[in-house]
Structure formats: C-alpha cells, structure tokens
C-alpha cells in the first residue's frame, strides 16, 4: 500500500527534480527485479523476492 502522505512529504522535502530522479531509479530497479524473476534459479528466488518485498 502506498503511504501517500509520506510520498507527498518526500516530494516537498526533496523538490521536484530530485524526487523524480529517485522515483525513476526506484521504478527502474523494481521493474528489472520483477522482469527477471523467471530467470532466477529456484534457490535464489527467495533472495530476489526479499529485495522486491523490501522495496515496499
């Protein structure tokens, strides 16, 4: 679940250009992690899912 209040606070504190840069980086990293789930060997799946969960 997205904490919209916290997200707005971060946007206010960082300013638009820095917030957008961080958001773009986050989305790129999560997309990459999700897109590569099918290439992860079974013994590494837990680690990959932990990374995705940790980003929440």
C-alpha positions as CSV (number, residue, x, y, z in Angstrom):
1,X,0.0,0.0,0.0
2,X,1.3,3.4,-0.8
3,X,1.6,5.9,2.0
4,X,0.6,9.0,0.0
5,X,1.1,11.3,2.9
6,X,4.8,10.2,3.2
7,X,5.2,10.3,-0.5
8,X,4.0,13.9,-0.6
9,X,6.3,14.8,2.3
10,X,9.3,13.4,0.4
11,X,8.3,15.3,-2.7
12,X,8.1,18.5,-0.7
13,X,11.4,17.9,1.1
14,X,13.4,16.9,-2.0
15,X,11.9,19.1,-4.6
16,X,10.5,18.1,-7.9
17,X,13.7,17.3,-9.9
18,X,15.4,15.2,-7.1
19,X,12.1,13.4,-6.2
20,X,11.5,12.5,-9.9
21,X,15.1,11.2,-10.2
22,X,14.7,9.0,-7.2
23,X,11.3,7.8,-8.3
24,X,12.6,6.9,-11.7
25,X,15.5,5.0,-10.2
26,X,13.2,3.1,-7.9
27,X,10.8,2.1,-10.6
28,X,13.6,1.0,-12.9
29,X,15.1,-1.2,-10.2
30,X,11.8,-2.8,-9.3
31,X,10.8,-3.4,-12.9
32,X,14.2,-5.0,-13.5
33,X,13.8,-7.3,-10.4
34,X,10.3,-8.3,-11.4
35,X,11.1,-8.9,-15.1
36,X,14.0,-11.2,-14.2
37,X,12.0,-13.4,-11.7
38,X,11.7,-16.1,-14.4
39,X,15.4,-16.3,-14.8
40,X,16.3,-16.8,-11.2
41,X,17.2,-20.3,-10.2
42,X,14.8,-21.8,-7.5
43,X,17.5,-21.4,-4.8
44,X,17.8,-17.7,-5.5
45,X,14.1,-16.9,-5.7
46,X,13.8,-16.2,-2.0
47,X,16.5,-13.6,-2.2
48,X,15.0,-11.9,-5.2
49,X,11.6,-11.8,-3.6
50,X,13.1,-10.4,-0.5
51,X,14.6,-7.5,-2.5
52,X,11.2,-6.8,-4.0
53,X,9.4,-7.0,-0.7
54,X,12.0,-4.8,1.0
55,X,11.3,-2.1,-1.6
56,X,7.7,-1.9,-0.4
